[in-house]
């Protein structure tokens, strides 16, 4: 009886069945990564959301008080938070255009099949494979007002360089320059991979039609590179909202809070002042910000990203 | 039209090439000089580190700093630890991320975009704040101070998934369509077409991962700031202490970290430099079982593909 019914009235139409089987396949492919992320990342993330309602010192784990929205209220009134947010935005506004343009420029240079190109690729990639700790220490020293390389070179051409990391006006530019220096290789290799996936025929065809190099760059390279550019922008934004390592080592937020950034504030609250709840609150506000920006970016992508 | 350019082309080309080389050399100098300076300083005796004008060739050169480094810290053990963690994390990520990336790039299913946004969301919370809940999770599992405790949380990555998804999106759909007509299921397509085509990109993803996990600064920082307390002191004992931990400035604070003397051991060896490019044709031949058509080398060359030699 049941078989008859199911024969006369199929549970799923063929199209539905196809989409069901697609979903099953997708689940199969997603399962390892999704389960792992849920367990090791999303779980702890949600737990940290719970912490935003607590006053909790991780060194005295059993000692916590539920304070409702107290952390959020404190955050809004905390001038240090606004300063850190401002500094983070300053970093982003300085860092992203520089690293994207410089990275693309280097990628275009490296994309020429010149002799000895692998040496140059290696040179640009060196900072990427170096630990932030080493790079930051190195640049702290290069920016040293008295013994550093930068001011030494400036003095050679007759300029009295600023105190860099000790000067509230110059500390952030120094950190931005260091970050750009370290990440150029990373960004340019991404762009290089993108450039090499553009078929040569497009260039040949337009060259025959008499297009100039600039026109080719503008109308072929830029549009066909857009998936890579999209990736670079999203990842750089997410990462630079969380700028921390270089700040922590080069200035620890100083001088006079001029380089104090959000994650530096989070780490101080969580592990120095024993205020895990407040640290989690800043993190989630930061999360909301980054999420909003990413959402806007992925909505806007239809306007400028071309997938072939 | 071609007549007048024939005479001019070589000169213009040579000029252009020279210009490119000059630009590249300038860039390479900016990239390399700091490293060379660090190497040079690591060979100086302490009293010669801060001299003005700076000494580029150490006079006299000494290996004292290296000797001190190896005396003070179990460098070999720490290096091996970093290596084990990095290799395991990278291999794990290549499997989990590429599978997920394939689903995101090529499969239609309900909630795909929302799920992808969830993946991206995991990148947006600073690691430093999830590490406490993660630590509690690890102690519940009894994984504190174990290799799996360091490795497993790193195996699953939204970054890797995103990177590979973008790469898979640029692979022409034609190959898969032909394979579907031949009756291939998604798994076959994934292992026989997508992965071979994407090896340069997966190789890159792999290298990036290795760097980050040899580094492991966040854990090192947390470890340092919490070392004073007994309940967390066991957390990263020597057994699983990564190399980057030693380079954290706090350890040398008594000798003012702003003036680093001694070697920083800045550059990790390039562990993985896969040159997989030749595999793309092999992989495609394996699908068809023969050299020519429908996935011939010729077809590969003339189509848009993300395969290119990067490093």
Interface residues (C-beta under 8 A of the other chain):
Chain A: X19 X22 X23 X25 X26 X27 X29 X30 X32 X33 X34 X36 X37 X40 X41 X42 X43 X44 X45 X47 X48 X51 X58 X59 X61 X106 X109 X110 X112 X114 X118 X119 X120 X121 X122 X123 X124 X125 X126 X127 X128 X129 X130 X131 X132 X133 X134 X135 X137 X138 X139 X140 X141 X142 X144 X146 X147 X149 X152 X181 X184 X185 X186 X189 X192 X193 X195 X196 X197 X198 X199 X201 X227 X228 X230 X231 X234 X235 X238 X241 X242 X244 X245 X248 X249 X262 X263 X266 X267 X270 X271 X272 X276 X279 X280 X283 X284 X286 X287 X290 X291 X294 X295 X298 X307 X308
Chain B: X17 X20 X21 X23 X24 X27 X28 X30 X31 X32 X33 X34 X35 X37 X38 X50 X51 X52 X53 X54 X95 X96 X97 X99 X100 X102 X103 X107 X108 X109 X110 X112 X115 X117 X118 X119 X120 X121 X122 X123 X124 X125 X126 X128 X129 X130 X131 X132 X133 X134 X136 X137 X152 X153 X155 X156 X158 X159 X161 X162 X163 X166 X167 X169 X170 X172 X185 X186 X190 X200 X201 X204 X207 X208 X211 X214 X215 X217 X220 X221 X222 X225 X226 X229 X231 X243 X244 X247 X248 X249 X257 X258 X259 X260 X264 X265 X266 X267 X268 X270 X302 X303 X304 X305 X306 X307 X308 X309 X310 X311
